[in-house]
Amino acid sequence: MKGALLVAGTTSDAGKSVLTAGLCRWLHRRGVAVAPFKAQNMSNNSAVTPDGAEIGRAQAMQAAAAGLEPEAAMNPVLLKPGSDRSSQVVLLGEPVADVTARSYRDLKPKLMSTVLDSLADLRARYDVVICEGAGSPAEINLRADDIANLGLARAADLPVVVVGDIDRGGVLAAMFGTLAVLDPADQALIAGFVVNKFRGDPSLLVPGLDRLRELTGRPTYGVLPWLPDLWLDAEDSLTLDAAGPAPGTTAAAGADVLRVAAVRFPRISNLTDLDALAAEPGVVVRFVTAPEEIGDADLVVLPGTRATVPDLAWLRERGLADAVFARAAAGRPVLGVCGGYQMLARTITDEVESRAGAVAGLGLLPADVVFEPRKTVGRTAGEEYGHPVRGYEIHHGRVRPDAGAAPFLDGCRAGAVWGTTWHGALESDAFRRAFLAEVAAAAGRDFRPVGEVSFAEVREARLDVLGDLIADHLDAAALDALIGGGAPRGLPVLRSILESAVQ
């Protein structure tokens, strides 16, 4: 089998990442050499490749689904929002510019050659490449300089499947409308549809799908059911459930559960650090935005953020800073990771990210932070509590603990306050259990980890669920034909009001 496919969506969070990962796992299990690709990703949830490049977390997850290590070619352009109006551009894993929405549009034509070269490179090395679009191709205001949806599909002659989230309502209209607003050459590449998150009896949907085919001349390749516990590496905070990640499936030893409150910063990043905690039996994780929500927590986590100084100001404005300070004074556990660790320091000097200059931190750890122009990106390894730990770093801020400060991983601790720049450290099973045991002791909880959860196996099991979704609910033969043969010729063109208006 040789070929490629682009998965587009009627909206953001329609199911593109899920479908792409599922297709990668489905093909990988069949012995097909498959790789994921996303030309342009906007996310503060990123991963580090073995050679130190930064790419979107979703593409790293999709690479794992394909049985691969992630690489920069899988996500050549990553946008990391620092505010509502500006983002850092990461090109082939390296930061190259800070842009506004308007200035980025001027940059996009120069990025297209890198995008196409990356896709061509993957196609030369793998039998199949499953590409994920960005946002929706129906955003026709962005079509002229699009590099991720139909602009990419046209340039690389990719067949396109459009996935829609029926749980939001109006999915049939969204699918029809997505096709209808495109110009004829773009429509020619839209081969069909996939319905995502359907609850109930699929037979009830058949008349609507039949009518959609009559109207568009295109099939629906299948209907993916709603799975409430489908728990994947999120692309950004828009996908966060208010209750937090799904909990572990069994109880811990001891009489108590361990309650973790993770602060949901406006620019939260690498939020998947919490997944390993939530996978541990007996640990309940929730995201919080108000001081009263952390009162009963046994551990408060200040996670990573793309905007340390503005999010620290937000923490103070919400009253959360005072609540965290009171916890620390009472000896109640607090963990800071990357940007959250930086907030726990005495001072933050930032002339790079926020350009705010010298700012007072929370002062809960004996350390100071200086932001440096060169970004630190890489995988890390060490030991804590006598156990090996692996993780990764992505940051501009350099934390400098005082000489003699009690060490913790690469960072430091003071009493029941811990800080580290290492993301992903909690995925190291023995270290995670030792850390949670110390948290439970400090919190006065009768909680003991059961000592049997492998987070790597949990993640693999999730990816297998995605592969099962494709195998059980989509038309495999039709997808094979589409990937190998491209979009069928002679597909009907919908003449939209927009097209008539132009003529």
C-alpha positions as CSV (number, residue, x, y, z in Angstrom):
1,M,0.0,0.0,0.0
2,K,1.3,3.5,-1.0
3,G,-0.5,6.8,-0.6
4,A,-1.7,9.6,1.7
5,L,-4.8,11.1,3.1
6,L,-5.7,14.4,4.7
7,V,-8.2,14.4,7.7
8,A,-10.0,17.8,7.8
9,G,-12.7,18.8,10.3
10,T,-15.9,20.8,10.2
11,T,-14.5,22.7,13.3
12,S,-11.7,22.7,15.7
13,D,-11.8,19.7,18.1
14,A,-14.1,17.8,15.7
15,G,-12.0,14.7,16.0
16,K,-9.2,15.2,13.5
17,S,-6.4,14.2,16.0
18,V,-8.4,11.1,17.1
19,L,-9.1,10.0,13.6
20,T,-5.5,10.6,12.4
21,A,-4.1,8.7,15.4
22,G,-6.7,5.9,14.9
23,L,-5.8,5.5,11.3
24,C,-2.1,5.4,12.1
25,R,-2.6,2.7,14.7
26,W,-5.0,0.7,12.4
27,L,-2.5,0.7,9.6
28,H,0.5,0.0,11.8
29,R,-1.2,-3.1,13.2
30,R,-1.7,-4.3,9.6
31,G,2.0,-4.0,9.0
32,V,1.8,-0.8,6.9
33,A,4.8,1.7,7.4
34,V,2.7,4.8,8.3
35,A,3.6,8.2,9.6
36,P,1.5,11.2,10.8
37,F,1.9,14.7,9.5
38,K,0.4,18.1,10.5
39,A,1.7,21.0,8.4
40,Q,0.7,23.7,10.9
41,N,-0.3,23.2,14.5
42,M,-1.3,25.9,17.0
43,S,-0.7,24.5,20.5
44,N,1.1,25.1,23.7
45,N,1.1,21.4,24.4
46,S,4.3,20.2,22.8
47,A,6.8,17.4,22.8
48,V,10.5,16.9,22.3
49,T,11.9,14.6,19.7
50,P,15.0,12.4,20.3
51,D,17.2,14.9,18.5
52,G,15.9,17.9,20.5
53,A,13.2,19.4,18.2
54,E,9.9,20.7,19.5
55,I,6.7,19.6,17.8
56,G,3.0,19.4,18.7
57,R,2.1,16.9,21.4
58,A,-0.7,15.4,19.2
59,Q,1.8,14.5,16.5
60,A,4.0,12.8,19.1
61,M,1.0,10.8,20.2
62,Q,0.2,9.9,16.5
63,A,3.8,8.9,16.0
64,A,3.5,6.5,18.9
65,A,0.3,5.2,17.4
66,A,2.3,4.4,14.2
67,G,5.0,2.7,16.3
68,L,7.5,5.6,15.7
69,E,9.6,8.1,17.5
70,P,8.4,11.6,16.7
71,E,10.4,13.9,14.4
72,A,10.3,17.5,13.3
73,A,9.1,16.6,9.8
74,M,5.8,15.4,11.3
75,N,4.9,18.9,12.4
76,P,7.1,21.4,10.5
77,V,5.2,24.5,11.7
78,L,4.2,24.9,15.3
79,L,2.6,28.1,16.6
80,K,2.8,28.6,20.4
81,P,0.4,31.4,21.5
82,G,1.8,33.7,24.1
83,S,-1.2,36.0,24.2
84,D,-4.5,36.5,22.2
85,R,-2.6,38.4,19.6
86,S,0.9,36.9,19.3
87,S,2.5,33.5,18.9
88,Q,6.0,32.0,18.7
89,V,6.7,30.3,15.4
90,V,8.6,27.0,15.7
91,L,10.0,25.8,12.3
92,L,11.2,22.3,12.1
93,G,11.6,22.2,15.8
94,E,13.4,25.5,16.3
95,P,11.9,28.9,17.3
96,V,12.4,31.4,14.5
97,A,10.0,34.3,15.1
98,D,7.3,35.9,17.2
99,V,4.3,37.0,15.1
100,T,0.9,38.5,15.2
101,A,-2.0,37.0,13.2
102,R,-1.4,39.6,10.5
103,S,2.4,39.3,10.3
104,Y,2.1,35.5,10.3
105,R,0.0,35.7,7.1
106,D,2.9,37.5,5.4
107,L,5.3,34.7,6.6
108,K,3.1,31.7,5.5
109,P,4.1,31.7,1.8
110,K,7.7,31.3,2.8
111,L,6.8,28.3,5.0
112,M,4.9,26.4,2.3
113,S,8.1,25.1,0.7
114,T,9.3,23.7,4.1
115,V,5.8,22.1,4.6
116,L,5.9,20.4,1.2
117,D,9.5,19.3,1.6
118,S,8.7,17.7,4.9
119,L,5.6,15.9,3.5
120,A,7.6,14.7,0.5
121,D,10.4,13.4,2.8
122,L,7.9,11.4,4.9
123,R,6.2,10.0,1.8
124,A,9.6,8.9,0.4
125,R,10.4,7.0,3.7
126,Y,6.9,5.6,4.6
127,D,4.3,3.7,2.6
128,V,1.4,5.9,3.9
129,V,1.3,9.4,5.5
130,I,-1.9,10.4,7.3
131,C,-2.1,14.2,7.4
132,E,-4.2,16.2,9.9
133,G,-5.6,19.5,8.9
134,A,-5.9,22.6,11.2
135,G,-9.1,24.2,12.3
136,S,-11.5,23.8,9.3
137,P,-11.2,24.2,5.5
138,A,-14.5,26.2,5.8
139,E,-12.5,29.1,7.1
140,I,-12.5,30.6,3.6
141,N,-11.2,33.9,4.9
142,L,-7.9,32.1,5.4
143,R,-7.9,30.1,2.1
144,A,-5.7,32.3,0.0
145,D,-2.6,31.6,2.0
146,D,-3.6,28.3,3.6
147,I,-0.8,25.8,4.2
148,A,-2.6,23.2,6.3
149,N,-5.9,22.3,4.8
150,L,-7.0,22.5,1.1
151,G,-3.9,24.6,0.3
152,L,-1.8,21.6,1.3
153,A,-4.2,19.1,-0.3
154,R,-4.1,20.9,-3.7
155,A,-0.3,21.3,-3.6
156,A,0.2,17.6,-2.8
157,D,-2.8,16.1,-4.5
158,L,-4.2,14.6,-1.3
159,P,-7.7,13.1,-1.0
160,V,-9.6,14.6,2.0
161,V,-12.0,13.2,4.5
162,V,-14.0,15.6,6.6
163,V,-14.8,14.6,10.2
164,G,-17.6,16.2,12.1
165,D,-18.6,16.1,15.8
166,I,-22.3,15.1,16.0
167,D,-22.4,15.7,19.7
168,R,-22.3,19.5,19.1
169,G,-25.4,19.3,16.9
170,G,-25.9,20.3,13.2
171,V,-23.2,17.9,11.9
172,L,-24.9,17.1,8.6
173,A,-25.4,20.8,7.9
174,A,-21.7,21.5,8.9
175,M,-20.5,18.8,6.5
176,F,-22.7,20.0,3.6
177,G,-21.7,23.6,4.3
178,T,-18.0,22.9,4.5
179,L,-18.1,21.4,1.0
180,A,-20.4,24.1,-0.3
181,V,-18.3,27.1,0.5
182,L,-15.2,25.7,-1.2
183,D,-14.3,26.4,-4.8
184,P,-14.7,23.6,-7.4
185,A,-11.0,22.6,-7.4
186,D,-11.0,22.2,-3.6
187,Q,-14.3,20.4,-3.7
188,A,-12.8,17.9,-6.1
189,L,-10.5,16.6,-3.3
190,I,-13.2,16.1,-0.7
191,A,-13.9,12.4,-1.0
192,G,-16.3,11.9,1.9
193,F,-17.2,12.2,5.6
194,V,-16.8,10.6,9.0
195,V,-19.2,11.2,11.9
196,N,-17.6,11.4,15.3
197,K,-19.0,11.1,18.9
198,F,-22.4,9.5,18.0
199,R,-24.5,8.4,21.0
200,G,-27.3,5.9,20.5
201,D,-28.5,3.7,17.7
202,P,-26.5,4.4,14.5
203,S,-29.4,3.1,12.3
204,L,-31.3,6.3,13.3
205,L,-28.6,8.3,11.5
206,V,-28.8,6.4,8.2
207,P,-31.5,8.5,6.5
208,G,-29.5,11.6,7.1
209,L,-26.3,10.1,5.8
210,D,-28.2,8.8,2.7
211,R,-29.6,12.3,2.1
212,L,-26.1,13.8,2.5
213,R,-24.8,11.4,-0.1
214,E,-27.7,12.4,-2.5
215,L,-26.9,16.1,-2.0
216,T,-23.1,15.9,-2.3
217,G,-22.4,12.7,-4.2
218,R,-20.0,11.6,-1.4
219,P,-20.2,8.7,1.1
220,T,-19.8,8.7,4.8
221,Y,-17.0,6.3,5.6
222,G,-18.4,5.4,9.0
223,V,-19.7,6.6,12.4
224,L,-17.5,6.6,15.4
225,P,-19.3,6.2,18.7
226,W,-19.1,8.4,21.7
227,L,-16.5,7.1,24.2
228,P,-16.7,9.0,27.5
229,D,-13.3,7.8,28.7
230,L,-11.3,8.4,25.5
231,W,-8.3,10.0,27.1
232,L,-5.6,11.3,24.8
233,D,-2.8,13.9,24.7
234,A,-4.7,17.1,24.2
235,E,-3.6,19.7,21.7
236,D,-4.6,22.6,23.8
237,S,-6.6,23.7,26.8
238,L,-9.8,24.0,24.7
239,T,-10.1,20.2,25.0
240,L,-9.8,20.1,28.7
241,D,-12.8,18.7,30.6
242,A,-13.5,20.8,33.7
243,A,-13.2,17.8,35.9
244,G,-9.7,17.0,34.6
245,P,-8.2,13.8,33.2
246,A,-10.0,10.5,33.5
247,P,-9.2,8.8,36.9
248,G,-7.5,5.5,37.4
249,T,-9.8,2.4,37.2
250,T,-9.0,0.8,40.5
251,A,-8.6,1.9,44.1
252,A,-5.3,2.5,45.8
253,A,-4.2,0.8,49.0
254,G,-5.3,2.6,52.1
255,A,-8.6,4.2,53.1
256,D,-8.2,7.5,51.2
257,V,-8.0,8.8,47.7
258,L,-5.5,11.5,46.9
259,R,-7.0,14.7,45.5
260,V,-4.9,16.8,43.1
261,A,-5.9,20.3,42.0
262,A,-4.1,21.6,38.9
263,V,-4.3,25.3,38.2
264,R,-5.7,26.0,34.8
265,F,-3.7,28.9,33.7
266,P,-5.0,31.0,30.7
267,R,-1.9,29.9,28.7
268,I,-1.4,26.5,30.3
269,S,1.1,24.3,28.4
270,N,2.1,20.7,28.5
271,L,-1.0,19.9,30.5
272,T,-0.4,16.2,29.8
273,D,2.0,16.2,32.8
274,L,-1.2,15.6,34.8
275,D,-2.2,12.4,32.9
276,A,0.3,10.2,34.6
277,L,-1.0,11.3,38.0
278,A,-4.6,10.7,37.0
279,A,-3.7,7.2,35.7
280,E,-2.5,6.2,39.2
281,P,-5.3,4.2,41.0
282,G,-6.9,6.2,43.8
283,V,-5.7,9.6,42.5
284,V,-8.3,12.2,41.4
285,V,-7.2,15.1,39.3
286,R,-9.2,18.2,38.5
287,F,-8.4,21.6,37.0
288,V,-9.2,24.7,39.0
289,T,-9.5,28.4,38.5
290,A,-10.6,29.7,41.9
291,P,-9.0,29.7,45.4
292,E,-11.9,27.9,47.0
293,E,-11.4,24.9,44.7
294,I,-8.0,24.0,46.2
295,G,-9.1,24.0,49.8
296,D,-9.6,20.3,50.0
297,A,-6.8,19.3,47.7
298,D,-3.9,17.1,49.0
299,L,-1.6,18.4,46.2
300,V,-1.8,21.6,44.2
301,V,0.1,21.6,40.9
302,L,1.2,24.8,39.1
303,P,1.7,23.4,35.6
304,G,3.6,24.8,32.7
305,T,2.6,28.0,30.9
306,R,3.6,29.8,27.7
307,A,3.3,33.1,29.6
308,T,4.8,32.9,33.1
309,V,4.6,36.5,34.1
310,P,1.1,37.3,32.8
311,D,-0.2,34.0,34.2
312,L,1.4,34.8,37.6
313,A,-0.4,38.1,37.5
314,W,-3.6,36.2,36.8
315,L,-2.9,33.9,39.7
316,R,-2.6,36.9,42.0
317,E,-5.7,38.6,40.6
318,R,-7.8,35.4,41.2
319,G,-6.7,35.1,44.8
320,L,-5.0,31.8,44.0
321,A,-1.5,33.1,44.8
322,D,-2.6,33.8,48.4
323,A,-4.2,30.4,48.7
324,V,-1.1,28.7,47.5
325,F,1.1,30.7,49.8
326,A,-1.2,29.8,52.8
327,R,-0.9,26.1,51.8
328,A,2.9,26.2,51.7
329,A,3.0,28.0,55.1
330,A,0.9,25.2,56.6
331,G,3.2,22.5,55.1
332,R,0.6,21.3,52.6
333,P,2.1,20.0,49.3
334,V,2.6,22.2,46.2
335,L,4.3,21.1,43.0
336,G,5.5,23.6,40.3
337,V,6.5,22.3,36.8
338,C,8.4,24.6,34.4
339,G,6.4,27.9,34.3
340,G,4.8,26.9,37.6
341,Y,8.2,26.3,39.1
342,Q,9.3,29.7,37.9
343,M,6.4,31.3,39.7
344,L,7.5,29.7,43.0
345,A,10.8,31.5,42.9
346,R,11.7,34.8,44.6
347,T,12.2,36.9,41.5
348,I,11.6,36.6,37.8
349,T,13.6,38.7,35.4
350,D,12.0,38.5,31.9
351,E,13.2,40.6,29.0
352,V,12.3,37.9,26.5
353,E,8.8,36.4,26.8
354,S,6.7,39.1,28.5
355,R,9.5,41.8,28.5
356,A,8.2,42.8,32.0
357,G,11.6,43.2,33.5
358,A,12.0,42.3,37.2
359,V,8.9,40.8,38.8
360,A,8.4,39.3,42.3
361,G,7.6,35.6,42.4
362,L,5.7,33.8,45.1
363,G,8.9,33.4,47.1
364,L,8.2,29.8,48.1
365,L,11.4,28.3,46.8
366,P,15.0,29.6,47.3
367,A,15.6,30.4,43.7
368,D,15.6,33.2,41.1
369,V,14.6,33.1,37.4
370,V,16.2,34.8,34.4
371,F,14.7,34.5,31.0
372,E,17.3,34.0,28.2
373,P,16.8,34.4,24.5
374,R,18.0,30.9,23.6
375,K,15.3,28.4,24.3
376,T,16.2,25.2,26.2
377,V,14.7,22.2,24.4
378,G,15.8,18.6,25.1
379,R,15.1,15.3,26.7
380,T,16.4,14.7,30.2
381,A,17.3,11.8,32.5
382,G,18.2,11.6,36.2
383,E,17.3,10.0,39.5
384,E,15.1,10.9,42.4
385,Y,14.0,8.9,45.5
386,G,16.5,6.3,44.2
387,H,14.5,5.7,41.0
388,P,15.4,6.6,37.4
389,V,13.4,9.5,35.9
390,R,13.1,10.6,32.3
391,G,11.5,13.8,31.0
392,Y,12.0,16.8,28.7
393,E,12.5,20.5,28.9
394,I,11.0,23.4,26.9
395,H,11.6,26.8,28.4
396,H,13.3,30.3,28.1
397,G,13.3,30.9,31.8
398,R,16.4,29.5,33.7
399,V,15.8,28.8,37.4
400,R,18.8,29.3,39.6
401,P,18.4,27.7,43.0
402,D,20.5,28.9,45.9
403,A,23.7,27.0,46.7
404,G,22.7,24.4,49.3
405,A,19.0,24.4,48.4
406,A,17.5,20.9,48.8
407,P,17.5,19.3,45.4
408,F,14.5,17.9,43.5
409,L,15.2,16.5,40.0
410,D,16.9,19.4,38.3
411,G,15.2,21.9,40.6
412,C,14.7,22.3,44.3
413,R,12.4,21.9,47.2
414,A,11.5,23.6,50.5
415,G,9.5,21.6,52.9
416,A,6.4,20.4,51.0
417,V,7.0,22.7,48.0
418,W,8.7,21.1,45.0
419,G,9.8,22.6,41.7
420,T,11.3,21.2,38.5
421,T,11.6,22.3,34.8
422,W,11.1,18.7,33.7
423,H,7.9,17.8,31.9
424,G,6.9,14.2,31.7
425,A,8.8,13.2,34.9
426,L,5.7,11.7,36.5
427,E,5.4,9.2,33.6
428,S,8.4,7.4,35.3
429,D,6.3,4.9,37.3
430,A,8.5,4.2,40.4
431,F,9.4,7.8,40.8
432,R,5.7,8.8,40.6
433,R,4.7,6.4,43.2
434,A,7.5,7.5,45.6
435,F,6.5,11.1,45.1
436,L,2.8,10.4,45.7
437,A,3.7,8.5,48.9
438,E,5.6,11.5,50.2
439,V,2.7,13.8,49.2
440,A,0.2,11.5,51.0
441,A,2.4,11.6,54.2
442,A,2.6,15.4,54.1
443,A,-1.1,15.7,53.5
444,G,-2.0,13.2,56.3
445,R,-3.8,10.8,53.9
446,D,-4.0,7.0,54.3
447,F,-3.1,6.6,50.6
448,R,-0.5,4.1,49.2
449,P,0.1,3.5,45.5
450,V,-0.7,0.0,44.4
451,G,2.5,-0.3,42.5
452,E,1.2,-2.0,39.4
453,V,0.4,0.7,36.9
454,S,2.7,1.2,33.9
455,F,1.9,4.6,32.3
456,A,3.5,3.4,29.0
457,E,1.1,0.5,28.9
458,V,-1.8,2.8,29.7
459,R,-0.9,5.0,26.8
460,E,-0.5,2.0,24.4
461,A,-3.9,0.7,25.5
462,R,-5.5,4.1,24.7
463,L,-3.9,4.0,21.2
464,D,-5.2,0.5,20.7
465,V,-8.7,1.7,21.5
466,L,-8.3,4.2,18.6
467,G,-7.2,1.5,16.2
468,D,-10.2,-0.6,17.3
469,L,-12.5,2.4,16.5
470,I,-11.3,2.5,12.9
471,A,-11.4,-1.3,12.4
472,D,-14.9,-1.7,14.0
473,H,-16.7,1.4,12.7
474,L,-15.2,2.6,9.4
475,D,-15.3,1.1,5.9
476,A,-11.8,-0.3,5.7
477,A,-12.0,-1.3,2.0
478,A,-13.1,2.2,1.0
479,L,-10.4,3.8,3.0
480,D,-7.8,1.6,1.5
481,A,-8.9,2.6,-2.0
482,L,-9.0,6.3,-1.0
483,I,-5.5,6.2,0.5
484,G,-4.0,4.3,-2.4
485,G,-6.0,5.8,-5.3
486,G,-6.7,9.4,-4.3
487,A,-10.0,11.2,-4.5
488,P,-12.4,9.7,-7.1
489,R,-12.6,11.7,-10.4
490,G,-15.8,13.4,-11.4
491,L,-17.2,14.2,-7.9
492,P,-20.1,16.6,-8.1
493,V,-19.5,20.2,-7.5
494,L,-21.9,22.1,-5.2
495,R,-22.7,25.5,-6.6
496,S,-22.9,27.8,-3.5
497,I,-24.4,31.2,-3.1
498,L,-20.9,32.5,-2.6
499,E,-19.8,31.2,-6.0
500,S,-22.8,32.6,-7.7
501,A,-22.2,36.0,-6.1
502,V,-18.6,36.1,-7.4
503,Q,-19.9,35.3,-10.9
